[in-house]
């Protein structure tokens, strides 16, 4: 862990974080049972607390409030002088409370005792290789976040919040060209009530089952389904809007120059249809983006495109200079200038905000904006290139090359 913990915690009384599965108390080892029994205060969900027998009576049991995260620091501080044990589902460090606590109090203040994760148990039942199986969590996240991981022939696990999600997931798959995909719902993994239900997405008719479940998806695409992978350069037709978008070929080159890495933040200035921000975020689930667009209808379209393509978390804002005056935004790792290059002060404001070592990429299609790129490159360095794309299109009964507008692209890394 880098950085400091948000809450100072005494190292002599570490918080025990005990993973507990659907098999409950009988599935815990001796060390985990002792950690629960020796605690003064036992935290967990109502379901988890119910798995601890009544005769283990010493701990004061406290069910997590809803919402949990805002209340967590004060809740822990109120019991700072007590021996605390936190119950978690399976492996606390796998999409669980363990990671939240590590950020809050620091890993040195935790004693984590894991059980097999739901992904481990699901792969064990299915005979899937855990190391090769992507896991997508839609717990506390929009269901659409599963979309970028869908590829014909791929297997994925989806961590879901409740018993209604499998049916909604089946409908989402069918609506996005994966109607033939097979869903397997694995309920109460490791417990006495363990049950498995399978079916095809487009004909899914299973009633809601147990709320504690994991969904395995064996992806199969409709033959006519549009191929949408995490690679930049999605088809232009994948986007709705008024046609104001960076074309697929130029978009792929822009993303290559922006070079997204997991966890990085992009500012997409002049968002249009949101293509650059969307494909930046699709490269990795941890990538983030802010899209600035002065037109309110286009802002709505960016949000709709982002949701339809599985990255609904993009922050869509108004005109960039106004937003920067009104809001203190985190410094970006990269900036794409796709519009407004001739607006006075826009480049200077953006260049001042990009972090040292960050990248800026700008595209120009007019002579006036190209001249600005040439001047900025002379002052700040970087690389200039001219991109000319021609697409084959019908011409009468024949085919001819139809040239697109040439694009001048400047890419530069900020040093210092």
Secondary structure, 3 states (H helix, E strand, C coil): CCCCCCCCCCHHHCEEEEEECCCHHHHCCHHHHHHHHCCCEEEECHHHHCCCCCCCCCCEEEECCCCCHHHHHHHHHCCCCCCEEEEEECCCCCCCHHHHHHHHHCHHHEEEECCCCHHHHHHHHHCCCHHHCEEEECCCCCHHHHHHHCCCCCEEEEECCCCCHHHHHHHHHHHCCCCCCEEEEEECCCCCCCEEEEEEHHHCCCCCCCCCEEEEEECCCCCCCCCCCCCCCCCHHHCCCCCCCCCHHHHHHHHHHHCCCCCCEEEEECCCCCHHHHHHHHCCCCCEEEEECCCHHHHHHHHHHHHHCCCCCCEEECCHHHHHHHCCCCCCCEEEECCCCCCCCHHHHHHHHCCCCCEEEEEECCHHHHHHHHHHHHHHCCEEEEECCEEEEEECCEEEEEECCCEEEEEEECCC
